[in-house]
Amino acid sequence: MPNRKLKIENPVLINIGKLADRENTEAYVVGGYVRDALLGKEAEEIDVMVVGDGTSFAEAVALEYGKKPEAVYRNFGTALVMIDGMKTEFASARKESYRKDSRNPEIETATLEEDLSRRDFTVNALAVSLNKKSFGKITDLFGGLKDLEARTLRTPLDPEKTFEDDPLRIMRALRFASRFGFNIDPDALKAMNKMAHRLSEGVVSQERITNEFLLILDTPKPSTGLSLMFLSGVMDHVFPEISGLEGVEQKQEYHHKDVFRHTLTVVDNIAAVTDDIWLRFAALVHDIAKPMTKKFVEGEGWTFHGHEEMGARMMNSLFRRMRLPMNKLPYVEKLVRMHLRPIPLAKEEVTDSAIRRLAADAGEDLEDLLKLCRADITSKNPKKVEKYLKNFGIVEKRVIEVAEKDKLRNFQSPVRGEEIMKICGLRPSRTVGMLKKRIEDAILDGLIPNEYEDALKYLYQIKDEVISVPSKD
Ligand code: ATP
């Protein structure tokens, strides 16, 4: 497709082109902006490549907008300028050479062609001229336009060398495949498989790998990226616990679903109802301890007793290893630990008290827990799914009603510890905790309403009895 042009209407790019002419510089818009524009999507960032000095050009552009660049990295020949709220990154055209123990290359200034050939995928290696004489002209040295049409990710140069030089490109391939629903060219996939081990050799920081992993989880249908991660052998290096969910067990007439496939369905189900990456993460790991708790019980079939508790306990070391933000740990632990709790509430004879306890334990994460539980309902039989979802809808309604009615969102005794101590003449001790718990239990069991006056009255009723029990402290 020679001489194809991209229609550029973005005033920032038109201005940059004018300035490039004035400064006698060749400037191109490259990378994700071009790819996304050709896919009919609006990009959030602009990458401008300058044949020559990218940082001085960035400074000239910034000056034109009455400002200075937000950041200048002279060593890398790059600079960032925020223009009309758009992140605009300028870079000198460069070529790179790699050492085996690092993904940070030696950098030299280069031509347009050399710069495009160091890029990760052909669809990311398109450049569009901003200079007047060739405004909008697409340079496509590696068949990126054709690959874009065929929705294929292919590396401009030898894929093995591409992934060996910078193994993060393996994760980027998976992210783009998942985000756009692109295929990965078979040779590239083979090379990813061969080079996957480079992801656990410390060449790429865990933070970068995790960042890409979360971006995959953030795509509209994460199972696309996750199953490719598995098929390419990347999951074994990046998240072996998830690979370990694969496997179908069969014994006599019993059989349980492959936990890996089930997990993918749950993640897609949750992705359809939330963009919250931590709720998506909780869905991914909710059954993570199933392989470790699996047992065959005669007459019952396969069981996974305690997998929710063990799974929750695995989260701390997982968060540390993957450098996930520790402030999200309690949330993920809670959802994993509680993910089975709402299901038995579908039985008709369930009391309000059981429902109140669930609502109190889930606290402000009650809705998220219900979403996870709903997403966890999967079966090959659509009739069954429909029936279970209908039943679960009744549970959801009842749980929300009870939680609202009894104000159980941030539940704790309406009479607080300080006051209990004052009324009972106690110092901080276990007895205070016991008194508080008795009040909370009375509310959850429906003995008294969740109101201050009632709780206070109840405290006066029970305090002597509780205080007379010798406390260990
Ligand atoms: P996004 O839409 O996610 O920002 P992008 O393609 O713009 O996608 P960036 O990380 O902003 O991604 O990178 C801009 C361009 O730089 C890419 O399109 C690609 O051409 C090149 N690039 C980025 N990272 C690498 C890499 N690790 N190896 C080779 N080329 C890369």
Residues whose N, C-alpha, C, O or C-beta is under 5 A from the ligand:
A	BS01	ATP	G31 G32 Y33 D47 R118 R119 D120 N124 A125 D166 R169
